[in-house]
């Protein structure tokens, strides 16, 4: 009995915080989405008009497509991180140092990363184009100004930013695998590749699933580097859902519509998370 | 085990304390700000020490003087940079927590705040102690329905700054006509010098070019009347101005990748002599005159010219520009009287100090002869007094929603993603939907 009270007591602060900081604002933004509101003056109730508009808003769906592209790319990049983690965990020389190096981008603030990559991408003085010109490319592209390239140009630092995080997670999971299992496999004559694919990978599958969900959700609501590096431009070519929402609410003074977009973003993220979890669900955990 | 429990308990305790402190924070603040005899004016401005040092210093001086002259009044500062400032102002106004005094922009930016009853009218100041102290047309830009809600601090016009040393090297001179201007662009390009620095990631920078072309091709009111709906945006002049923008892009008039560059980056290209021309407001004058951090040699090599006439049309003395930021007083302020007094004090002091110390051209009337100013200031002040027209920046004139369309379209027209007639049509639709 007293135990239950204690649990409730311990859970309460966190519950209160999440309720105040997350659930109440969520409900509120869904509610603001029903309003015609410039964020400053009086609100006017207009029913579902904002939500209907959002569904027909070509720019919103463009930005949604960009967000999905980012989700696809970050999920695919997990493969690379996994390979790196597998190599790092197989006791190669300098693994410790390398792991720390991979983690550095994560320690930098997004704005610092954005500034760094803005300089790298500078069309005339940037490092990237200087190198390209040095190796004989006569007209290297203007990365952040080219509507066909800008999105992918921003994906690179975004993926780079989170590489260390995922590598660290995989590395920790791999380190948790008991040495005896791997030794047994080795005695049975399994090659390193076989050990990686047939023993290690299945054992950390639950972690991999979590990272997939993290990557997908993180991408769908991604905002910071895009905001600092291009502001969604040129002409919306690098707009993602969150930056579009921000623009509507803060630059166009259309808080009602911005809130509606934010709520749609939430629903999309929830649905996608649900689908991803369904797709990656297995009946039972593998144990050896 | 016991240790674990202790840690958990400690965590819970700390978390609870945070919650309690967090919740009670605002109350205690309010109590302290109005208790006793001291009154606190909360003042928010957008000149951080790092990027606008001289502005920042002057503000601090004015506040110190004001506090000295007014016993019992304290000014509490909050400083943010431009974009963050705009966002914070909006959030604060949503939650009814605007500072007592802050900065606002004219016309389109101001309108929602006035309609939402957030700003106090300042006409009593204009009629009394500040009577006749503003340059004609500047305070008026902050008026809505006959009441003035902001007092401007700056007045700027945009002109094309150019590097005289580069021009001299290729035998070029400041142009008067568009043909001469185009000749300069081709000559510079032939010699491998980027003609014009433009940071169109910020979008209003490209808007300046478009506005000037529209002004020269279609006359001084064509854009303004399209925006205030007495005309249409599908006016042939506005379409051909958009065409002209694309012609310039085709001529490689602008630095490479301009649509992805911020204004700051473009500026640094101009200041490191990687580009020969740069269209910007006179707020950048200090960089070309008094700023000690810029090499003297560079400052001496900079001149400016008015946007040239296009095909014999247009008036060289018509400018794009207008007042920059102005001060507002919050309608819900608890210390409105003190706040108004502060605003009026600030405007007066600012007018005297800003031009000599920070190189800002204030919106208050200035006795240019009594001040010792660099030649370029005198020239710009002359341009201002000779100006036949000053068209307020388009994105300031427009409501925020239309401005957003305009700014996106500017990037699109410069990036050649829309045709000039679509460009005009999108504007027309947005304006008509208002």
HADDOCK unambig.tbl for C-alpha pairs under 7 A between the chains (distance, minus, plus):
assign (segid A and resid 10 and name CA) (segid B and resid 12 and name CA) 6.56 0.50 0.50
assign (segid A and resid 13 and name CA) (segid B and resid 15 and name CA) 6.78 0.50 0.50
assign (segid A and resid 13 and name CA) (segid B and resid 16 and name CA) 6.13 0.50 0.50
assign (segid A and resid 39 and name CA) (segid B and resid 94 and name CA) 5.79 0.50 0.50
assign (segid A and resid 40 and name CA) (segid B and resid 93 and name CA) 6.17 0.50 0.50
assign (segid A and resid 40 and name CA) (segid B and resid 94 and name CA) 5.43 0.50 0.50
assign (segid A and resid 40 and name CA) (segid B and resid 112 and name CA) 6.37 0.50 0.50
assign (segid A and resid 40 and name CA) (segid B and resid 113 and name CA) 6.16 0.50 0.50
assign (segid A and resid 40 and name CA) (segid B and resid 116 and name CA) 5.59 0.50 0.50
assign (segid A and resid 41 and name CA) (segid B and resid 112 and name CA) 6.56 0.50 0.50
assign (segid A and resid 41 and name CA) (segid B and resid 115 and name CA) 6.25 0.50 0.50
assign (segid A and resid 41 and name CA) (segid B and resid 116 and name CA) 3.72 0.50 0.50
assign (segid A and resid 42 and name CA) (segid B and resid 116 and name CA) 6.60 0.50 0.50
assign (segid A and resid 123 and name CA) (segid B and resid 256 and name CA) 6.26 0.50 0.50
assign (segid A and resid 123 and name CA) (segid B and resid 257 and name CA) 5.79 0.50 0.50
assign (segid A and resid 124 and name CA) (segid B and resid 256 and name CA) 6.86 0.50 0.50
assign (segid A and resid 142 and name CA) (segid B and resid 256 and name CA) 6.79 0.50 0.50
assign (segid A and resid 142 and name CA) (segid B and resid 257 and name CA) 4.76 0.50 0.50
assign (segid A and resid 144 and name CA) (segid B and resid 260 and name CA) 4.69 0.50 0.50
assign (segid A and resid 145 and name CA) (segid B and resid 257 and name CA) 5.07 0.50 0.50
assign (segid A and resid 145 and name CA) (segid B and resid 258 and name CA) 6.67 0.50 0.50
assign (segid A and resid 145 and name CA) (segid B and resid 259 and name CA) 4.72 0.50 0.50
assign (segid A and resid 145 and name CA) (segid B and resid 260 and name CA) 4.01 0.50 0.50
assign (segid A and resid 230 and name CA) (segid B and resid 201 and name CA) 6.61 0.50 0.50
assign (segid A and resid 230 and name CA) (segid B and resid 260 and name CA) 6.56 0.50 0.50
assign (segid A and resid 233 and name CA) (segid B and resid 201 and name CA) 6.99 0.50 0.50
assign (segid A and resid 234 and name CA) (segid B and resid 201 and name CA) 6.89 0.50 0.50
assign (segid A and resid 234 and name CA) (segid B and resid 259 and name CA) 6.12 0.50 0.50
assign (segid A and resid 234 and name CA) (segid B and resid 260 and name CA) 6.85 0.50 0.50
assign (segid A and resid 234 and name CA) (segid B and resid 411 and name CA) 5.89 0.50 0.50
assign (segid A and resid 235 and name CA) (segid B and resid 408 and name CA) 5.03 0.50 0.50
assign (segid A and resid 235 and name CA) (segid B and resid 409 and name CA) 6.91 0.50 0.50
assign (segid A and resid 235 and name CA) (segid B and resid 411 and name CA) 5.56 0.50 0.50
assign (segid A and resid 235 and name CA) (segid B and resid 412 and name CA) 5.47 0.50 0.50
assign (segid A and resid 250 and name CA) (segid B and resid 87 and name CA) 6.49 0.50 0.50
assign (segid A and resid 251 and name CA) (segid B and resid 400 and name CA) 6.41 0.50 0.50
assign (segid A and resid 251 and name CA) (segid B and resid 404 and name CA) 6.77 0.50 0.50
assign (segid A and resid 252 and name CA) (segid B and resid 400 and name CA) 4.76 0.50 0.50
assign (segid A and resid 252 and name CA) (segid B and resid 401 and name CA) 4.20 0.50 0.50
assign (segid A and resid 252 and name CA) (segid B and resid 404 and name CA) 5.94 0.50 0.50
assign (segid A and resid 253 and name CA) (segid B and resid 400 and name CA) 6.09 0.50 0.50
assign (segid A and resid 253 and name CA) (segid B and resid 401 and name CA) 6.58 0.50 0.50
